Amino acid sequence: MTAPIRTSAIVASIAILSALAGCGQAGPLYLPAKPPRPTAPPGEPLAPPAVVPAPARGPSVEVPPAASKPAAKPE
């Protein structure tokens, strides 16, 4: 390979790598699943976070009511 061809190959590879390195760097590299929350301007108080109600939990085992239990056997 002669010097001018080698030099042009190096310059071309640097140009290609520079172009690829700059792709997509202006914003995020992904699309967020949900839009970001709006932020308050500086100096304004922050809004309280939304309250998420706790899920209602029942007994982990089905327990029959006390009236439906059979009477104890005498010994």
MARZARO-74912 format. One record per atom (N, C-alpha, C): residue number from 1; atom name; x, y negated, z negated; residue in one letter. Coordinates in steps of 0.05 Angstrom, whole numbers. Example, Ala and Ser with C-alpha at 12.3 -4.5 7.8 and 13.67 -1.06 7.14 Angstrom:
2
<site pos="1" site="N" u="264" v="114" w="-156" code="a"/>
<site pos="1" site="CA" u="246" v="90" w="-156" code="a"/>
<site pos="1" site="C" u="264" v="66" w="-156" code="a"/>
<site pos="2" site="N" u="257" v="45" w="-142" code="s"/>
<site pos="2" site="CA" u="273" v="21" w="-143" code="s"/>
<site pos="2" site="C" u="258" v="-1" w="-157" code="s"/>
end
This chain:
75
<site pos="1" site="N" u="17" v="23" w="0" code="m"/>
<site pos="1" site="CA" u="0" v="0" w="0" code="m"/>
<site pos="1" site="C" u="18" v="-25" w="0" code="m"/>
<site pos="2" site="N" u="11" v="-44" w="16" code="t"/>
<site pos="2" site="CA" u="27" v="-68" w="17" code="t"/>
<site pos="2" site="C" u="18" v="-87" w="-5" code="t"/>
<site pos="3" site="N" u="34" v="-107" w="-11" code="a"/>
<site pos="3" site="CA" u="29" v="-126" w="-32" code="a"/>
<site pos="3" site="C" u="3" v="-142" w="-28" code="a"/>
<site pos="4" site="N" u="-3" v="-152" w="-4" code="p"/>
<site pos="4" site="CA" u="-28" v="-167" w="-1" code="p"/>
<site pos="4" site="C" u="-53" v="-150" w="-5" code="p"/>
<site pos="5" site="N" u="-52" v="-125" w="4" code="i"/>
<site pos="5" site="CA" u="-75" v="-107" w="0" code="i"/>
<site pos="5" site="C" u="-78" v="-101" w="-30" code="i"/>
<site pos="6" site="N" u="-56" v="-95" w="-43" code="r"/>
<site pos="6" site="CA" u="-57" v="-89" w="-72" code="r"/>
<site pos="6" site="C" u="-67" v="-114" w="-87" code="r"/>
<site pos="7" site="N" u="-58" v="-137" w="-80" code="t"/>
<site pos="7" site="CA" u="-68" v="-162" w="-94" code="t"/>
<site pos="7" site="C" u="-97" v="-166" w="-89" code="t"/>
<site pos="8" site="N" u="-106" v="-163" w="-65" code="s"/>
<site pos="8" site="CA" u="-135" v="-167" w="-59" code="s"/>
<site pos="8" site="C" u="-152" v="-146" w="-73" code="s"/>
<site pos="9" site="N" u="-141" v="-121" w="-76" code="a"/>
<site pos="9" site="CA" u="-156" v="-101" w="-90" code="a"/>
<site pos="9" site="C" u="-159" v="-108" w="-120" code="a"/>
<site pos="10" site="N" u="-138" v="-118" w="-132" code="i"/>
<site pos="10" site="CA" u="-138" v="-127" w="-160" code="i"/>
<site pos="10" site="C" u="-158" v="-150" w="-164" code="i"/>
<site pos="11" site="N" u="-156" v="-169" w="-146" code="v"/>
<site pos="11" site="CA" u="-174" v="-193" w="-148" code="v"/>
<site pos="11" site="C" u="-203" v="-184" w="-144" code="v"/>
<site pos="12" site="N" u="-209" v="-166" w="-125" code="a"/>
<site pos="12" site="CA" u="-236" v="-156" w="-121" code="a"/>
<site pos="12" site="C" u="-246" v="-141" w="-145" code="a"/>
<site pos="13" site="N" u="-230" v="-124" w="-157" code="s"/>
<site pos="13" site="CA" u="-239" v="-109" w="-181" code="s"/>
<site pos="13" site="C" u="-244" v="-127" w="-204" code="s"/>
<site pos="14" site="N" u="-228" v="-148" w="-208" code="i"/>
<site pos="14" site="CA" u="-232" v="-167" w="-229" code="i"/>
<site pos="14" site="C" u="-259" v="-182" w="-225" code="i"/>
<site pos="15" site="N" u="-264" v="-190" w="-200" code="a"/>
<site pos="15" site="CA" u="-289" v="-204" w="-193" code="a"/>
<site pos="15" site="C" u="-313" v="-187" w="-198" code="a"/>
<site pos="16" site="N" u="-311" v="-162" w="-191" code="i"/>
<site pos="16" site="CA" u="-334" v="-143" w="-195" code="i"/>
<site pos="16" site="C" u="-339" v="-139" w="-225" code="i"/>
<site pos="17" site="N" u="-318" v="-134" w="-240" code="l"/>
<site pos="17" site="CA" u="-321" v="-130" w="-268" code="l"/>
<site pos="17" site="C" u="-331" v="-155" w="-282" code="l"/>
<site pos="18" site="N" u="-323" v="-178" w="-274" code="s"/>
<site pos="18" site="CA" u="-332" v="-203" w="-286" code="s"/>
<site pos="18" site="C" u="-362" v="-207" w="-280" code="s"/>
<site pos="19" site="N" u="-370" v="-200" w="-256" code="a"/>
<site pos="19" site="CA" u="-399" v="-203" w="-249" code="a"/>
<site pos="19" site="C" u="-416" v="-183" w="-265" code="a"/>
<site pos="20" site="N" u="-406" v="-159" w="-268" code="l"/>
<site pos="20" site="CA" u="-421" v="-139" w="-283" code="l"/>
<site pos="20" site="C" u="-422" v="-146" w="-313" code="l"/>
<site pos="21" site="N" u="-401" v="-158" w="-323" code="a"/>
<site pos="21" site="CA" u="-400" v="-165" w="-352" code="a"/>
<site pos="21" site="C" u="-420" v="-187" w="-358" code="a"/>
<site pos="22" site="N" u="-426" v="-204" w="-339" code="g"/>
<site pos="22" site="CA" u="-444" v="-226" w="-344" code="g"/>
<site pos="22" site="C" u="-473" v="-219" w="-340" code="g"/>
<site pos="23" site="N" u="-479" v="-196" w="-330" code="c"/>
<site pos="23" site="CA" u="-507" v="-188" w="-325" code="c"/>
<site pos="23" site="C" u="-523" v="-185" w="-351" code="c"/>
<site pos="24" site="N" u="-546" v="-198" w="-353" code="g"/>
<site pos="24" site="CA" u="-564" v="-194" w="-375" code="g"/>
<site pos="24" site="C" u="-554" v="-206" w="-401" code="g"/>
<site pos="25" site="N" u="-534" v="-223" w="-401" code="q"/>
<site pos="25" site="CA" u="-524" v="-233" w="-427" code="q"/>
<site pos="25" site="C" u="-540" v="-258" w="-436" code="q"/>
<site pos="26" site="N" u="-558" v="-269" w="-421" code="a"/>
<site pos="26" site="CA" u="-573" v="-292" w="-429" code="a"/>
<site pos="26" site="C" u="-594" v="-286" w="-450" code="a"/>
<site pos="27" site="N" u="-603" v="-261" w="-451" code="g"/>
<site pos="27" site="CA" u="-624" v="-254" w="-469" code="g"/>
<site pos="27" site="C" u="-619" v="-226" w="-480" code="g"/>
<site pos="28" site="N" u="-639" v="-215" w="-494" code="p"/>
<site pos="28" site="CA" u="-635" v="-188" w="-505" code="p"/>
<site pos="28" site="C" u="-633" v="-167" w="-483" code="p"/>
<site pos="29" site="N" u="-619" v="-146" w="-488" code="l"/>
<site pos="29" site="CA" u="-616" v="-124" w="-469" code="l"/>
<site pos="29" site="C" u="-639" v="-105" w="-470" code="l"/>
<site pos="30" site="N" u="-660" v="-111" w="-484" code="y"/>
<site pos="30" site="CA" u="-683" v="-93" w="-486" code="y"/>
<site pos="30" site="C" u="-708" v="-111" w="-488" code="y"/>
<site pos="31" site="N" u="-731" v="-99" w="-484" code="l"/>
<site pos="31" site="CA" u="-756" v="-113" w="-487" code="l"/>
<site pos="31" site="C" u="-767" v="-106" w="-514" code="l"/>
<site pos="32" site="N" u="-771" v="-125" w="-532" code="p"/>
<site pos="32" site="CA" u="-781" v="-119" w="-559" code="p"/>
<site pos="32" site="C" u="-809" v="-107" w="-557" code="p"/>
<site pos="33" site="N" u="-815" v="-89" w="-576" code="a"/>
<site pos="33" site="CA" u="-841" v="-76" w="-577" code="a"/>
<site pos="33" site="C" u="-864" v="-95" w="-583" code="a"/>
<site pos="34" site="N" u="-859" v="-115" w="-600" code="k"/>
<site pos="34" site="CA" u="-879" v="-135" w="-606" code="k"/>
<site pos="34" site="C" u="-866" v="-162" w="-606" code="k"/>
<site pos="35" site="N" u="-881" v="-183" w="-600" code="p"/>
<site pos="35" site="CA" u="-868" v="-209" w="-599" code="p"/>
<site pos="35" site="C" u="-858" v="-218" w="-626" code="p"/>
<site pos="36" site="N" u="-838" v="-235" w="-627" code="p"/>
<site pos="36" site="CA" u="-827" v="-244" w="-653" code="p"/>
<site pos="36" site="C" u="-847" v="-263" w="-667" code="p"/>
<site pos="37" site="N" u="-846" v="-263" w="-693" code="r"/>
<site pos="37" site="CA" u="-864" v="-280" w="-709" code="r"/>
<site pos="37" site="C" u="-855" v="-309" w="-705" code="r"/>
<site pos="38" site="N" u="-875" v="-327" w="-704" code="p"/>
<site pos="38" site="CA" u="-867" v="-355" w="-702" code="p"/>
<site pos="38" site="C" u="-855" v="-365" w="-728" code="p"/>
<site pos="39" site="N" u="-835" v="-382" w="-726" code="t"/>
<site pos="39" site="CA" u="-822" v="-393" w="-749" code="t"/>
<site pos="39" site="C" u="-831" v="-421" w="-755" code="t"/>
<site pos="40" site="N" u="-832" v="-429" w="-780" code="a"/>
<site pos="40" site="CA" u="-840" v="-455" w="-787" code="a"/>
<site pos="40" site="C" u="-817" v="-475" w="-782" code="a"/>
<site pos="41" site="N" u="-823" v="-499" w="-776" code="p"/>
<site pos="41" site="CA" u="-801" v="-519" w="-772" code="p"/>
<site pos="41" site="C" u="-786" v="-523" w="-799" code="p"/>
<site pos="42" site="N" u="-761" v="-532" w="-798" code="p"/>
<site pos="42" site="CA" u="-746" v="-536" w="-823" code="p"/>
<site pos="42" site="C" u="-760" v="-556" w="-841" code="p"/>
<site pos="43" site="N" u="-760" v="-551" w="-867" code="g"/>
<site pos="43" site="CA" u="-772" v="-569" w="-886" code="g"/>
<site pos="43" site="C" u="-800" v="-562" w="-894" code="g"/>
<site pos="44" site="N" u="-814" v="-546" w="-878" code="e"/>
<site pos="44" site="CA" u="-841" v="-538" w="-885" code="e"/>
<site pos="44" site="C" u="-840" v="-513" w="-903" code="e"/>
<site pos="45" site="N" u="-859" v="-511" w="-922" code="p"/>
<site pos="45" site="CA" u="-859" v="-487" w="-938" code="p"/>
<site pos="45" site="C" u="-866" v="-462" w="-922" code="p"/>
<site pos="46" site="N" u="-856" v="-440" w="-930" code="l"/>
<site pos="46" site="CA" u="-862" v="-415" w="-915" code="l"/>
<site pos="46" site="C" u="-889" v="-405" w="-923" code="l"/>
<site pos="47" site="N" u="-903" v="-393" w="-904" code="a"/>
<site pos="47" site="CA" u="-929" v="-381" w="-910" code="a"/>
<site pos="47" site="C" u="-924" v="-355" w="-925" code="a"/>
<site pos="48" site="N" u="-943" v="-348" w="-944" code="p"/>
<site pos="48" site="CA" u="-939" v="-323" w="-958" code="p"/>
<site pos="48" site="C" u="-942" v="-299" w="-940" code="p"/>
<site pos="49" site="N" u="-929" v="-277" w="-945" code="p"/>
<site pos="49" site="CA" u="-931" v="-254" w="-928" code="p"/>
<site pos="49" site="C" u="-959" v="-242" w="-930" code="p"/>
<site pos="50" site="N" u="-967" v="-229" w="-909" code="a"/>
<site pos="50" site="CA" u="-994" v="-217" w="-908" code="a"/>
<site pos="50" site="C" u="-994" v="-193" w="-928" code="a"/>
<site pos="51" site="N" u="-1016" v="-191" w="-942" code="v"/>
<site pos="51" site="CA" u="-1019" v="-169" w="-961" code="v"/>
<site pos="51" site="C" u="-1031" v="-144" w="-947" code="v"/>
<site pos="52" site="N" u="-1017" v="-123" w="-950" code="v"/>
<site pos="52" site="CA" u="-1026" v="-98" w="-938" code="v"/>
<site pos="52" site="C" u="-1038" v="-81" w="-960" code="v"/>
<site pos="53" site="N" u="-1064" v="-74" w="-957" code="p"/>
<site pos="53" site="CA" u="-1076" v="-58" w="-979" code="p"/>
<site pos="53" site="C" u="-1064" v="-30" w="-980" code="p"/>
<site pos="54" site="N" u="-1062" v="-20" w="-1005" code="a"/>
<site pos="54" site="CA" u="-1051" v="7" w="-1009" code="a"/>
<site pos="54" site="C" u="-1072" v="27" w="-999" code="a"/>
<site pos="55" site="N" u="-1063" v="49" w="-987" code="p"/>
<site pos="55" site="CA" u="-1083" v="69" w="-978" code="p"/>
<site pos="55" site="C" u="-1095" v="82" w="-1002" code="p"/>
<site pos="56" site="N" u="-1121" v="88" w="-999" code="a"/>
<site pos="56" site="CA" u="-1135" v="102" w="-1020" code="a"/>
<site pos="56" site="C" u="-1126" v="131" w="-1021" code="a"/>
<site pos="57" site="N" u="-1119" v="140" w="-1044" code="r"/>
<site pos="57" site="CA" u="-1110" v="168" w="-1047" code="r"/>
<site pos="57" site="C" u="-1129" v="183" w="-1065" code="r"/>
<site pos="58" site="N" u="-1136" v="206" w="-1056" code="g"/>
<site pos="58" site="CA" u="-1153" v="224" w="-1072" code="g"/>
<site pos="58" site="C" u="-1137" v="245" w="-1086" code="g"/>
<site pos="59" site="N" u="-1150" v="264" w="-1099" code="p"/>
<site pos="59" site="CA" u="-1135" v="285" w="-1112" code="p"/>
<site pos="59" site="C" u="-1121" v="303" w="-1091" code="p"/>
<site pos="60" site="N" u="-1099" v="314" w="-1098" code="s"/>
<site pos="60" site="CA" u="-1084" v="330" w="-1079" code="s"/>
<site pos="60" site="C" u="-1097" v="358" w="-1076" code="s"/>
<site pos="61" site="N" u="-1113" v="366" w="-1095" code="v"/>
<site pos="61" site="CA" u="-1126" v="392" w="-1094" code="v"/>
<site pos="61" site="C" u="-1156" v="387" w="-1100" code="v"/>
<site pos="62" site="N" u="-1173" v="403" w="-1086" code="e"/>
<site pos="62" site="CA" u="-1202" v="401" w="-1091" code="e"/>
<site pos="62" site="C" u="-1208" v="411" w="-1119" code="e"/>
<site pos="63" site="N" u="-1218" v="394" w="-1136" code="v"/>
<site pos="63" site="CA" u="-1224" v="402" w="-1164" code="v"/>
<site pos="63" site="C" u="-1255" v="402" w="-1166" code="v"/>
<site pos="64" site="N" u="-1267" v="425" w="-1174" code="p"/>
<site pos="64" site="CA" u="-1296" v="425" w="-1177" code="p"/>
<site pos="64" site="C" u="-1304" v="409" w="-1202" code="p"/>
<site pos="65" site="N" u="-1327" v="397" w="-1202" code="p"/>
<site pos="65" site="CA" u="-1336" v="383" w="-1226" code="p"/>
<site pos="65" site="C" u="-1339" v="402" w="-1250" code="p"/>
<site pos="66" site="N" u="-1338" v="390" w="-1273" code="a"/>
<site pos="66" site="CA" u="-1339" v="406" w="-1298" code="a"/>
<site pos="66" site="C" u="-1365" v="422" w="-1301" code="a"/>
<site pos="67" site="N" u="-1387" v="411" w="-1291" code="a"/>
<site pos="67" site="CA" u="-1413" v="424" w="-1294" code="a"/>
<site pos="67" site="C" u="-1415" v="449" w="-1278" code="a"/>
<site pos="68" site="N" u="-1400" v="453" w="-1257" code="s"/>
<site pos="68" site="CA" u="-1402" v="476" w="-1240" code="s"/>
<site pos="68" site="C" u="-1384" v="499" w="-1249" code="s"/>
<site pos="69" site="N" u="-1368" v="496" w="-1270" code="k"/>
<site pos="69" site="CA" u="-1351" v="517" w="-1280" code="k"/>
<site pos="69" site="C" u="-1368" v="538" w="-1296" code="k"/>
<site pos="70" site="N" u="-1362" v="563" w="-1292" code="p"/>
<site pos="70" site="CA" u="-1377" v="584" w="-1307" code="p"/>
<site pos="70" site="C" u="-1370" v="582" w="-1337" code="p"/>
<site pos="71" site="N" u="-1388" v="591" w="-1353" code="a"/>
<site pos="71" site="CA" u="-1384" v="591" w="-1382" code="a"/>
<site pos="71" site="C" u="-1362" v="611" w="-1389" code="a"/>
<site pos="72" site="N" u="-1347" v="606" w="-1410" code="a"/>
<site pos="72" site="CA" u="-1325" v="623" w="-1419" code="a"/>
<site pos="72" site="C" u="-1337" v="649" w="-1429" code="a"/>
<site pos="73" site="N" u="-1323" v="672" w="-1424" code="k"/>
<site pos="73" site="CA" u="-1333" v="698" w="-1434" code="k"/>
<site pos="73" site="C" u="-1325" v="701" w="-1463" code="k"/>
<site pos="74" site="N" u="-1344" v="710" w="-1479" code="p"/>
<site pos="74" site="CA" u="-1336" v="716" w="-1507" code="p"/>
<site pos="74" site="C" u="-1319" v="741" w="-1508" code="p"/>
<site pos="75" site="N" u="-1301" v="741" w="-1527" code="e"/>
<site pos="75" site="CA" u="-1283" v="765" w="-1529" code="e"/>
<site pos="75" site="C" u="-1292" v="784" w="-1549" code="e"/>
end
